[in-house]
Amino acid sequence: MSILPDFLPALEHALAVNKRVETATWWAPKSPRGQLKVPNRNLWNHNLDKGKFDQVRDDTDYLTNP
């Protein structure tokens, strides 16, 4: 997962054309993190601990398996 600001223009565009945007945030009791935010907009966010991440993990190499 990444919180790179490079994603913001794409998220803003998706929201501008009325698309639902979902994000995920690492969650651990000892190091809680904030979620990605777009000013004046609501995003769906999923807080994932290691167990939940392992359940939804996708190990596909999309560069070799398009």
BELMOHU-V876218 format. One record per residue. N is the residue number from 1. RES is the residue in one small letter. PHI is phi in degrees with one decimal (none if undefined). D_CENTER is the distance of its C-alpha to the mean C-alpha in whole Angstrom. Layout:
n = <N | N>
res = <RES | RES>
phi = <PHI | PHI>
d_center = <D_CENTER | D_CENTER>
This chain:
n = <1 | 2 | 3 | 4 | 5 | 6 | 7 | 8 | 9 | 10 | 11 | 12 | 13 | 14 | 15 | 16 | 17 | 18 | 19 | 20 | 21 | 22 | 23 | 24 | 25 | 26 | 27 | 28 | 29 | 30 | 31 | 32 | 33 | 34 | 35 | 36 | 37 | 38 | 39 | 40 | 41 | 42 | 43 | 44 | 45 | 46 | 47 | 48 | 49 | 50 | 51 | 52 | 53 | 54 | 55 | 56 | 57 | 58 | 59 | 60 | 61 | 62 | 63 | 64 | 65 | 66>
res = <m | s | i | l | p | d | f | l | p | a | l | e | h | a | l | a | v | n | k | r | v | e | t | a | t | w | w | a | p | k | s | p | r | g | q | l | k | v | p | n | r | n | l | w | n | h | n | l | d | k | g | k | f | d | q | v | r | d | d | t | d | y | l | t | n | p>
phi = <none | -139.7 | -122.8 | -62.6 | -63.8 | -60.7 | -75.8 | -57.1 | -59.7 | -67.1 | -64.7 | -61.5 | -65.6 | -59.6 | -66.6 | -64.4 | -102.2 | 61.8 | -94.5 | -81.7 | -113.3 | -120.8 | -125.5 | -132.9 | -130.4 | -62.3 | -133.1 | -148.2 | -55.6 | -82.9 | -146.3 | -64.7 | -125.4 | -82.1 | -92.0 | -65.4 | -127.8 | -117.1 | -52.4 | 63.7 | -133.0 | -103.0 | -119.0 | -78.1 | -131.7 | -112.6 | -86.7 | -114.8 | -90.1 | -59.1 | -61.1 | -66.8 | -60.0 | -60.9 | -70.8 | -106.5 | -58.9 | -124.9 | -92.3 | -62.1 | -91.3 | -72.1 | -77.5 | -105.5 | -126.3 | -64.3>
d_center = <7 | 7 | 8 | 10 | 12 | 13 | 10 | 11 | 14 | 12 | 10 | 14 | 15 | 14 | 14 | 18 | 19 | 18 | 15 | 12 | 9 | 6 | 3 | 4 | 6 | 9 | 12 | 16 | 19 | 20 | 17 | 15 | 12 | 11 | 8 | 8 | 10 | 12 | 16 | 18 | 15 | 13 | 10 | 9 | 7 | 8 | 9 | 10 | 13 | 15 | 17 | 14 | 12 | 15 | 16 | 13 | 13 | 14 | 17 | 18 | 19 | 18 | 21 | 23 | 23 | 22>
